[in-house]
């Protein structure tokens, strides 16, 4: 119970810090084939300026089946961050984008159905 309380407090603090940053992230997926596509991510600060020098990773998890989770680094090109992804299986996927610039961290999670 004590550990859960500490984790809960850390989660609240992370959410507070993320809101303070004022960053906004837009994640889009363009399907290229049944199991592959390109994620594009636009990351802007609270003034609406594009953040060009963040390090972004996508953590991709299959909530219905273990053993398929993987991570992709996202590269900056022509004003957006892009990552080509080949999914090992069709179905529902949870995509967590984690952006870090200096000590600032921003996380966004979305679900996609790959078919």
LUMGU-86859 format. One line per field, with one value per residue: residue number from 1; x, y, z of N, C-alpha, C, CB in turn; residue in three letters. Coordinates in Angstrom, 3 decimals, decimal comma. Glycine has a CB too. Example, Ala and Ser with C-alpha at 12.3 -4.5 7.8 and 13.67 -1.06 7.14 Angstrom:
% LUMGU-86859
n <- c(1 2)
nu <- c(13,190 12,850)
nv <- c(-5,690 -2,250)
nw <- c(7,800 7,080)
cau <- c(12,300 13,670)
cav <- c(-4,500 -1,060)
caw <- c(7,800 7,140)
cu <- c(13,200 12,900)
cv <- c(-3,300 0,030)
cw <- c(7,800 7,870)
cbu <- c(11,308 14,084)
cbv <- c(-4,473 -0,598)
cbw <- c(9,046 5,725)
res <- c(ala ser)
% end
This chain:
% LUMGU-86859
n <- c(1 2 3 4 5 6 7 8 9 10 11 12 13 14 15 16 17 18 19 20 21 22 23 24 25 26 27 28 29 30 31 32 33 34 35 36 37 38 39 40 41 42 43 44 45 46 47 48 49 50 51 52 53 54 55 56 57 58 59 60 61 62 63 64 65 66 67 68 69 70 71 72 73 74 75 76 77 78 79 80 81 82 83 84 85 86 87 88 89 90 91 92 93 94 95 96 97 98 99 100 101 102 103 104 105 106 107 108 109 110 111 112 113 114 115)
nu <- c(0,826 1,962 3,938 2,298 1,015 3,167 3,825 1,455 1,554 3,838 2,894 0,888 2,497 4,019 2,036 1,270 3,667 3,827 1,554 2,309 4,392 3,039 3,181 2,099 1,050 0,642 -0,366 -0,251 -1,225 -0,335 -1,400 0,431 0,500 -1,084 0,100 1,927 3,117 3,384 4,153 3,515 4,531 3,816 5,224 4,710 5,495 4,215 3,855 3,228 5,270 7,209 8,839 11,955 14,172 13,816 14,018 12,390 10,531 8,622 6,664 5,365 2,678 0,938 -2,027 -3,600 -2,038 0,947 4,499 4,884 5,598 7,386 9,872 10,340 12,516 11,921 12,438 13,375 12,161 11,616 9,925 8,347 8,230 9,055 8,330 8,779 6,877 6,716 4,357 4,205 1,888 -1,613 -4,346 -5,343 -3,393 -1,475 -0,080 2,492 3,842 6,846 8,378 11,371 13,149 15,980 15,574 12,885 9,924 7,433 4,442 2,233 -0,565 -2,118 -4,581 -4,592 -6,030 -4,730 -5,097)
nv <- c(-1,197 1,207 1,591 1,776 4,152 5,963 5,700 6,663 9,338 10,167 9,895 11,861 14,134 14,004 14,435 17,022 18,455 18,026 19,384 21,978 22,445 22,860 21,818 20,554 17,735 16,158 13,238 11,221 8,560 6,930 4,510 2,096 -0,503 -3,671 -4,242 -2,206 1,179 4,789 6,853 10,181 12,928 15,931 18,286 20,890 23,885 25,802 28,278 27,769 27,201 25,031 22,276 21,305 19,885 17,714 14,472 11,684 8,785 5,947 3,781 0,751 -1,251 -4,305 -4,774 -7,050 -9,291 -10,747 -10,346 -9,035 -6,387 -3,381 -0,825 2,274 4,709 8,113 10,269 13,628 15,497 17,719 19,512 17,846 14,999 11,674 8,171 5,013 2,094 -1,364 -3,553 -6,507 -7,972 -7,939 -5,987 -4,491 -1,829 -0,140 2,991 4,763 7,867 9,293 12,165 13,950 16,718 18,171 18,251 18,008 16,138 14,662 12,864 10,951 8,949 6,796 4,728 2,355 0,556 -1,895 -3,131)
nw <- c(0,000 0,770 -1,212 -3,487 -2,884 -3,029 -5,773 -6,895 -6,032 -7,437 -10,052 -10,113 -9,784 -12,146 -14,095 -13,409 -13,940 -16,691 -17,606 -16,889 -18,691 -21,099 -23,600 -26,776 -28,530 -31,642 -33,030 -35,837 -38,028 -40,962 -43,036 -44,818 -45,680 -44,885 -42,390 -41,899 -41,606 -41,350 -38,693 -37,876 -36,022 -34,522 -32,523 -30,349 -28,511 -25,670 -26,785 -29,331 -31,070 -33,108 -31,721 -32,353 -31,567 -29,854 -28,320 -29,401 -28,736 -29,708 -27,920 -28,475 -27,807 -27,555 -26,270 -25,961 -26,146 -25,090 -25,720 -28,130 -27,934 -28,748 -29,493 -31,200 -32,512 -33,255 -35,960 -36,845 -39,561 -42,184 -40,660 -39,064 -36,862 -37,741 -38,089 -39,433 -39,203 -38,817 -38,008 -36,042 -35,968 -36,778 -35,416 -32,246 -31,005 -28,594 -28,526 -27,280 -27,152 -26,291 -25,497 -25,077 -23,987 -22,954 -19,538 -19,586 -20,002 -22,012 -22,424 -24,418 -25,119 -27,415 -29,014 -31,649 -34,364 -36,214 -39,373)
cau <- c(0,000 2,864 4,552 1,250 0,822 4,288 3,670 0,342 2,050 4,744 2,056 0,266 3,554 4,354 0,942 1,371 4,807 3,498 0,622 3,092 5,151 2,155 3,445 0,988 1,544 -0,347 0,131 -1,046 -0,743 -0,706 -1,264 1,099 0,075 -1,879 0,785 2,975 2,707 4,268 3,646 4,044 4,281 4,177 5,380 4,818 5,536 3,001 3,740 2,872 6,476 7,592 10,022 12,705 15,341 13,458 14,244 11,080 10,429 7,301 6,572 4,194 2,283 -0,267 -2,646 -4,290 -1,122 2,321 5,577 4,969 5,933 8,655 10,097 10,928 12,928 11,286 13,408 12,825 12,379 10,644 8,978 7,651 8,945 8,481 8,859 8,148 6,661 6,193 3,753 4,328 0,567 -2,773 -5,140 -5,284 -2,077 -1,359 1,116 2,887 4,913 7,573 9,265 12,225 14,062 16,682 14,974 11,433 9,386 6,012 3,942 0,895 -0,905 -3,276 -4,793 -4,811 -6,350 -3,968 -5,826)
cav <- c(0,000 2,362 1,750 2,268 5,563 6,717 5,702 7,554 10,703 10,438 10,064 13,181 15,125 13,947 15,082 18,457 18,988 17,987 20,492 23,209 22,614 23,414 21,247 19,885 16,756 15,623 11,977 10,703 7,309 6,702 3,091 1,806 -1,860 -4,238 -4,214 -1,193 2,546 5,845 7,765 11,539 13,589 17,340 18,678 22,345 24,397 26,536 29,460 27,300 26,976 23,630 21,826 20,555 19,187 16,745 13,055 11,056 7,341 5,343 2,478 0,124 -2,416 -5,026 -5,044 -8,340 -10,426 -10,445 -10,792 -8,274 -4,993 -2,907 0,618 2,889 6,099 8,971 11,230 14,903 15,753 18,633 20,108 16,855 13,783 10,545 6,827 3,917 0,984 -2,645 -4,246 -7,954 -8,609 -7,049 -5,868 -3,264 -1,467 1,066 3,714 5,792 8,744 9,908 13,216 14,515 17,811 18,472 17,494 18,008 14,911 14,730 11,558 10,900 7,567 6,624 3,357 2,192 -0,786 -2,193 -4,169)
caw <- c(0,000 0,840 -2,531 -4,393 -2,550 -3,597 -7,228 -7,184 -5,863 -8,552 -11,237 -10,005 -10,015 -13,581 -14,826 -13,107 -14,690 -18,105 -17,848 -16,787 -19,927 -22,104 -24,916 -27,442 -29,489 -32,566 -33,576 -36,958 -38,602 -42,360 -43,369 -46,081 -46,025 -43,783 -41,093 -41,796 -41,836 -40,881 -37,680 -37,889 -34,747 -34,456 -31,126 -30,237 -27,138 -25,298 -27,647 -30,664 -31,885 -33,279 -30,981 -33,369 -31,031 -28,811 -28,606 -29,289 -28,930 -29,667 -27,271 -29,082 -27,010 -27,955 -24,964 -25,898 -26,289 -24,700 -26,572 -29,370 -27,648 -29,285 -29,444 -32,393 -32,384 -34,240 -36,480 -37,284 -40,982 -42,810 -39,728 -38,239 -36,486 -38,476 -37,842 -40,178 -38,284 -39,302 -36,880 -36,172 -36,002 -36,897 -34,203 -31,463 -30,491 -27,784 -28,944 -26,323 -27,620 -25,183 -26,002 -24,042 -24,348 -21,701 -18,433 -19,761 -20,606 -22,355 -22,857 -24,993 -25,465 -28,287 -29,478 -33,088 -34,830 -37,422 -40,100)
cu <- c(0,868 3,470 3,532 0,981 1,923 4,171 2,548 0,788 2,993 3,961 1,404 1,293 3,946 3,297 1,003 2,503 4,503 2,543 1,340 3,875 4,302 2,422 2,174 1,580 0,381 0,277 -0,817 -0,390 -1,252 -0,378 -0,595 0,740 -0,722 -1,210 1,924 2,413 3,729 3,524 4,309 3,612 4,715 4,136 5,581 4,830 4,295 2,826 3,375 4,054 6,801 8,864 10,773 13,781 15,018 13,859 12,908 11,187 8,963 7,432 5,270 3,894 0,987 -0,960 -3,262 -3,346 0,299 3,304 5,738 5,397 7,289 8,696 10,730 11,330 12,301 12,289 12,710 13,182 11,264 9,551 8,186 8,596 8,257 9,151 8,070 8,049 6,090 5,667 3,869 2,986 -0,507 -3,474 -4,938 -3,883 -2,186 -0,028 1,358 4,047 5,533 8,572 10,072 13,120 14,673 16,071 13,453 10,977 7,893 5,602 2,520 0,630 -2,164 -3,382 -5,117 -5,199 -5,642 -4,654 -5,511)
cv <- c(1,258 2,651 2,292 3,748 6,436 6,817 6,643 9,013 11,095 10,659 11,439 14,270 15,153 14,653 16,599 19,100 19,045 19,134 21,831 23,490 23,275 22,895 20,614 18,937 16,275 14,390 11,521 9,448 7,196 5,251 2,955 0,423 -2,400 -4,091 -3,206 0,185 3,513 6,686 9,115 12,206 15,036 17,731 20,188 22,760 25,239 27,831 29,073 27,083 25,489 23,351 20,876 19,647 18,260 15,346 12,361 9,566 6,955 3,993 1,859 -1,169 -3,005 -5,466 -6,429 -9,536 -9,994 -10,909 -10,022 -6,815 -4,632 -1,383 1,079 4,319 6,880 10,041 12,483 15,142 16,652 19,122 19,151 15,713 12,622 9,241 5,829 2,732 -0,209 -3,392 -5,754 -8,679 -7,536 -6,973 -4,550 -3,067 -0,177 1,718 4,845 6,571 9,412 10,887 13,781 15,581 18,305 17,629 17,394 16,761 15,092 13,362 11,687 9,460 7,562 5,146 3,359 0,754 -0,952 -3,354 -4,173)
cw <- c(0,000 -0,531 -3,534 -4,150 -3,122 -5,117 -7,647 -7,082 -6,993 -9,844 -11,244 -10,307 -11,497 -14,418 -14,616 -13,913 -16,184 -18,465 -17,809 -18,061 -21,013 -23,498 -25,458 -28,481 -30,345 -33,232 -34,679 -37,497 -40,031 -42,703 -44,730 -46,601 -44,841 -42,433 -41,026 -42,107 -41,277 -39,845 -37,902 -36,603 -34,869 -32,987 -31,080 -28,770 -26,859 -26,080 -29,082 -31,589 -31,924 -32,484 -31,900 -32,782 -29,853 -29,267 -28,361 -29,585 -28,919 -28,986 -27,759 -28,350 -27,559 -26,667 -24,838 -25,931 -25,946 -25,767 -27,876 -29,165 -28,250 -29,233 -30,750 -32,053 -33,532 -34,649 -36,992 -38,747 -41,513 -41,855 -38,859 -37,892 -37,192 -38,071 -38,674 -39,228 -39,038 -38,085 -37,088 -36,244 -36,185 -35,549 -33,506 -30,884 -29,689 -28,146 -27,960 -26,926 -26,400 -25,785 -24,847 -24,652 -23,055 -20,587 -18,543 -20,505 -20,827 -22,874 -23,369 -25,408 -26,320 -28,654 -30,960 -33,362 -36,168 -38,120 -41,567)
cbu <- c(-0,939 3,981 5,128 -0,050 0,758 5,622 3,391 -0,831 2,759 5,742 0,983 -0,342 4,794 4,496 -0,437 1,603 6,059 2,874 -0,510 4,044 5,671 2,263 4,587 0,001 2,235 -0,789 0,259 -1,195 -1,197 0,043 -2,648 2,604 1,310 -2,151 1,317 4,140 1,346 4,764 3,915 3,555 5,026 3,213 6,579 3,657 6,820 3,023 5,055 1,946 7,686 7,798 9,639 13,342 16,368 11,930 15,413 10,072 11,217 6,688 6,619 4,416 2,114 0,066 -3,699 -5,260 -1,179 2,652 5,380 3,639 5,939 8,862 10,995 9,927 14,490 9,972 14,243 13,345 12,439 9,996 8,047 6,393 8,969 8,616 8,790 8,964 5,720 7,300 2,272 5,119 0,308 -3,758 -4,817 -6,332 -1,054 -1,452 0,974 3,279 4,380 8,293 8,459 13,070 13,322 16,601 15,343 10,981 9,667 5,721 4,005 0,748 -1,104 -3,161 -5,922 -3,545 -7,917 -2,468 -7,296)
cbv <- c(-0,001 2,117 0,405 1,457 5,743 6,059 4,283 7,280 10,847 9,281 8,969 13,386 14,812 12,487 14,520 18,678 18,134 16,627 20,478 23,129 21,261 24,882 20,207 20,920 15,564 16,707 10,885 11,767 6,088 7,699 2,381 1,923 -2,792 -5,695 -5,577 -1,519 2,803 6,728 7,227 12,342 12,878 18,238 17,925 23,040 25,233 26,845 30,253 28,261 27,780 23,290 21,127 21,513 20,196 16,802 12,435 11,725 6,564 5,202 2,591 -0,138 -2,032 -6,262 -4,026 -8,447 -11,003 -11,100 -12,201 -8,310 -4,741 -3,411 0,998 2,861 6,238 9,608 10,597 16,059 14,422 17,948 20,915 16,315 13,576 10,761 6,460 3,543 1,400 -3,487 -3,828 -8,491 -9,431 -7,545 -6,979 -3,294 -1,311 0,747 4,258 5,169 9,810 8,829 14,342 13,418 18,981 20,001 18,136 19,265 13,659 15,856 10,536 11,885 6,700 7,519 2,673 2,586 -1,018 -2,527 -4,000)
cbw <- c(1,211 1,876 -3,027 -4,213 -1,046 -3,215 -7,745 -6,226 -4,518 -8,727 -11,298 -8,597 -9,135 -14,046 -14,364 -11,592 -14,441 -18,471 -16,815 -15,606 -20,419 -22,103 -24,850 -28,103 -28,767 -33,638 -32,461 -38,082 -37,752 -43,325 -43,364 -45,919 -46,364 -44,039 -40,777 -42,741 -41,225 -42,065 -36,234 -39,140 -33,580 -35,328 -30,450 -30,982 -26,899 -23,822 -27,638 -31,290 -31,324 -34,782 -29,606 -34,336 -30,600 -28,492 -27,708 -30,244 -27,835 -31,097 -25,683 -30,595 -25,517 -28,896 -24,692 -27,036 -27,726 -23,356 -26,877 -30,068 -26,130 -30,734 -28,238 -33,600 -32,388 -33,681 -37,596 -36,400 -41,783 -43,988 -40,473 -38,966 -34,920 -39,990 -36,325 -41,485 -37,134 -40,069 -36,705 -35,024 -34,698 -38,007 -33,266 -30,335 -31,645 -26,238 -30,398 -24,937 -28,645 -24,284 -26,711 -23,361 -25,126 -21,355 -17,110 -20,513 -19,705 -23,418 -21,705 -26,210 -24,187 -29,571 -28,681 -33,903 -34,955 -37,095 -39,911)
res <- c(unk unk unk unk unk unk unk unk unk unk unk unk unk unk unk unk unk unk unk unk unk unk unk unk unk unk unk unk unk unk unk unk unk unk unk unk unk unk unk unk unk unk unk unk unk unk unk unk unk unk unk unk unk unk unk unk unk unk unk unk unk unk unk unk unk unk unk unk unk unk unk unk unk unk unk unk unk unk unk unk unk unk unk unk unk unk unk unk unk unk unk unk unk unk unk unk unk unk unk unk unk unk unk unk unk unk unk unk unk unk unk unk unk unk unk)
% end
